[in-house]
Amino acid sequence: MPNIVVVGAGVSGLTTALLLSKNPAYSVTIVAKHMPGDYDIEYTSPWAGANYLPVAPESGNRWEKNTWPELARLAKDVPEAGIHFQNTVSYSRKKDTDTVTGQWMKELNSTTPWFKDVVPDFRVLPESELPAGVDSGTAFTSVCINVAVYLPYLISQCLKNGAVLQRAVLTHISEAADLHHSGAKADVVVNCTGLLASKLGGVMDKEVIPVRGQIVVVRNDPGVMLTVSGTDDGEDEVLYIMKRAAGGGTILGGTYQKGKWESQPDPNQALRIMKRAVELCPALTGGKGIEALSVIRHAVGLRPLRLSGVRIEKEKIGSTWVVHNYGHGGWGYQASYGCSEGAKELVDEVLAPKSKL
Ligand code: FAD
């Protein structure tokens, strides 16, 4: 039986482990420094919204396109996964075209994006439905994930398939080969270490940088999931609102600050986030202003951006085969099944000679 060790218990590691553990021929161990339930600045997945708002261009849409069917199935048929459908509106302003956030959301801001035929109910908004200052907009049905429910759900599915979870802090990726729960050497290691891929021995990927995201989590209900291409408060400040499923609260975002490691919320930034959200969506507080926001917490997460694109590759490091799946920036959930399928294909390739024995 091939032995596989997945390093990382964020959405990337758990989804990859889930797909691998569906194959009864594979024996899977997940090792990680942080697990669901932990809140740490080195561990991105618990801080995410998280929703499905595609940002990849059509030429690179495999990961996001192949993820939608599974997220939609979970929202429809698996309530315990903590995902629900949401009416979604995306606004675009011409003045954001060349900004950092405008470039990041270029596909999302298009009125003819590739995903118009993927998500249900896609339509271009008439001018009469656009707020002041907005030049175009689209509406569609998407999903929002309560990550505090969804990450434990992924663990439960891995455990059901026989995977074993263990804590470990690696200094070099090849150490993972000795951590399979059977005590035998792993035949392949899967590297889903997110932001820490920049610091892990044997990987040390300097292309991986943090993109700081500050958020406010509130109890108020916006009634709709909203996003705008930019704000007037600086190129690295953004505006999005999403209500998580199953009592997870509403996320007000945010920031998109490349290269910033600061883990503490900035009070001034928090004020701007709340002001922008209530201005765009007065329904949040029934027209009563930001004083009527019921704040659950202020928080910061670091998106693990790889400047040259996500790394889904196999590589022999010393005597160990490693399959990488890291560097998902701000779209790790919405591409999770597509990327994990890609990583699983590479694991299958590495193990093919052994499987034939
Ligand atoms: P992580 O979640 O960081 O997991 C890495 C794992 O590797 C951890 O378990 C860690 O302990 C382990 N690890 C690392 N190094 C070692 C080591 N040396 N030894 C042992 N274990 C190690 N994405 C969306 O799709 N939609 C959204 O709406 C969305 N909103 C976001 C909002 C915010 C504010 C932020 C910050 C992010 C958002 N994202 C969103 C992005 C998404 O959260 C990330 O892309 C995703 O969580 C990355 O997951 P990961 O599993 O690759 O990394």
Boltz pocket constraint, residues with backbone or C-beta under 6 A from the ligand:
constraints:
  - pocket:
      binder: B
      contacts: [[A, 7], [A, 8], [A, 9], [A, 10], [A, 11], [A, 12], [A, 13], [A, 31], [A, 32], [A, 33], [A, 34], [A, 35], [A, 42], [A, 43], [A, 44], [A, 45], [A, 46], [A, 47], [A, 48], [A, 49], [A, 50], [A, 51], [A, 52], [A, 53], [A, 168], [A, 169], [A, 170], [A, 171], [A, 192], [A, 193], [A, 194], [A, 195], [A, 196], [A, 197], [A, 200], [A, 211], [A, 212], [A, 213], [A, 214], [A, 215], [A, 254], [A, 300], [A, 301], [A, 302], [A, 303], [A, 304], [A, 325], [A, 326], [A, 327], [A, 328], [A, 329], [A, 330], [A, 331], [A, 332], [A, 333], [A, 334], [A, 335]]
      max_distance: 6.0
